[in-house]
C-alpha cells in the first residue's frame, strides 16, 4: 500500500488529535504512513505530539510522526487533511452568539449552526478555513479535505464555491449518536436495521428504515412509539439536550430527525414553541464543562507519562473512509456531507447535502435519495437560500449581503432586530469578523 501523509489541523485540541491518531495507528492499511500534527498553539501541540509519539514508540509501530506550527510545512506532500479547527475563546464567542440576539428579542434556541448565532459563527470560522484551502491548493491540490468543524453546511459550501477543484467531505457523528435512541424506540439492535437518512447537516431525517431480519418497514413502529419515548428523555448526560421538538416533527411531518432539539431547532422560526429549552441550555453548559474538564484530565495524564492509554481509536469516520478509498472497498458510509449532484432532486444543486455514500478508489459517491418529503423540503429550501447569502457575504466581505442574509433567515423577526444584531456583533467581534463597512 502506498504510504500516505495525513495532516491533522487543530491537533492541539487533544480530544480530536489523540482520537484520530489512535484510529490511524490501528489501521493496517495505513502502516508506514506519516502523521503530521498542526496547530497554532505551541503548548497543546507539544502535548499532543508527546502523547502520540509515546504510543508509537511503546507499540513499536511503523508510523512517522511530525509536528509543526507552520501550516505550509504541514501541507507539503499531504494526501489527506483532517480539519477540526475552532476560533478561540470558543465558548465565550458562542455564548455571545446566543446572548446578543436574545437581547434584541430574537428567539433562536441555540446558535451554533443556524439562525443569527450560526451566521456569526460562520463569519468567524470560514475565512481561516478558506486560508487553509488556499495553501492546500498550492501545496497539495490533490489531497482530500475531511472537515469536522461547524457550521458544517456553510463551511463546505464556501469551499465548494471558492475552490471547486479541491476534493472535500464533511463528517458529523450525529446519526451515529442517535442510534441509542433508535434502539429504545424499536427494541432491536442497530445491526438489524437498514437505515437511509439525509437532508442538511443537523437538519436531516431518517427517510427509510427497515428491519433486516423481516424486511419490514420500521416506520410504523417509530410513529407509534417514538413521540412518547422522545418526550420521556429528560436531562441527563451532556448529549441529552431535549427531544420535544423532534417528537413534534415526527408527529407533524411523519419523519424522524436524527438529532436533538438544539440542532434541528436552530433552523426553524417556531422551534422555541416546541423545543425543550431548559434541556438545550443545560446541554450548552454541561458540554462546555465536559470539554474543559476532559482537556485538563488529558493534559495531566500526558504530563505524568500516562499518555499511551489515551491513544485509542475513536468512533469518527475519517480513517475508515481513507481506508475505503485506498482499498477500493465499495463500502457504504451512512452519512457524509458532499455537493448535491442531484442527490436530493428538489433541493438546489449548488448546495452541500448530508447523505449516505459509497466509498471506493475513485472517492466518495453520494447515494441518490430522490425527492425529499415536500413539507420538509420547504424548510430545507428556505435554509438553502440563507446559506447561499451567508457564503456570498463571507466571500465578498459585504456588510449589505450580511444584512440580507440575516433578513432571509426565518429565525430573524424584523428589520430592526437584524440591523441591531449585526451592528452590535460587528463591534463586539471585530477582531474575528472581517466585513467591509459599506
Secondary structure as GFF3:
##gff-version 3
##sequence-region A 1 438
A	DSSP	beta_strand	5	9	.	.	.	ID=ss1
A	DSSP	three_ten_helix	11	13	.	.	.	ID=ss2
A	DSSP	alpha_helix	15	25	.	.	.	ID=ss3
A	DSSP	beta_strand	34	38	.	.	.	ID=ss4
A	DSSP	alpha_helix	42	59	.	.	.	ID=ss5
A	DSSP	beta_strand	64	68	.	.	.	ID=ss6
A	DSSP	alpha_helix	71	75	.	.	.	ID=ss7
A	DSSP	beta_strand	80	83	.	.	.	ID=ss8
A	DSSP	alpha_helix	90	103	.	.	.	ID=ss9
A	DSSP	alpha_helix	115	139	.	.	.	ID=ss10
A	DSSP	beta_strand	144	147	.	.	.	ID=ss11
A	DSSP	alpha_helix	152	162	.	.	.	ID=ss12
A	DSSP	beta_strand	167	170	.	.	.	ID=ss13
A	DSSP	alpha_helix	174	186	.	.	.	ID=ss14
A	DSSP	three_ten_helix	190	192	.	.	.	ID=ss15
A	DSSP	beta_strand	193	200	.	.	.	ID=ss16
A	DSSP	beta_strand	203	211	.	.	.	ID=ss17
A	DSSP	alpha_helix	219	232	.	.	.	ID=ss18
A	DSSP	alpha_helix	244	253	.	.	.	ID=ss19
A	DSSP	beta_strand	256	257	.	.	.	ID=ss20
A	DSSP	alpha_helix	261	264	.	.	.	ID=ss21
A	DSSP	three_ten_helix	265	267	.	.	.	ID=ss22
A	DSSP	alpha_helix	271	274	.	.	.	ID=ss23
A	DSSP	alpha_helix	277	303	.	.	.	ID=ss24
A	DSSP	three_ten_helix	307	310	.	.	.	ID=ss25
A	DSSP	alpha_helix	318	327	.	.	.	ID=ss26
A	DSSP	beta_strand	331	339	.	.	.	ID=ss27
A	DSSP	beta_strand	352	360	.	.	.	ID=ss28
A	DSSP	beta_strand	363	366	.	.	.	ID=ss29
A	DSSP	alpha_helix	374	396	.	.	.	ID=ss30
A	DSSP	alpha_helix	399	408	.	.	.	ID=ss31
A	DSSP	alpha_helix	415	428	.	.	.	ID=ss32
###
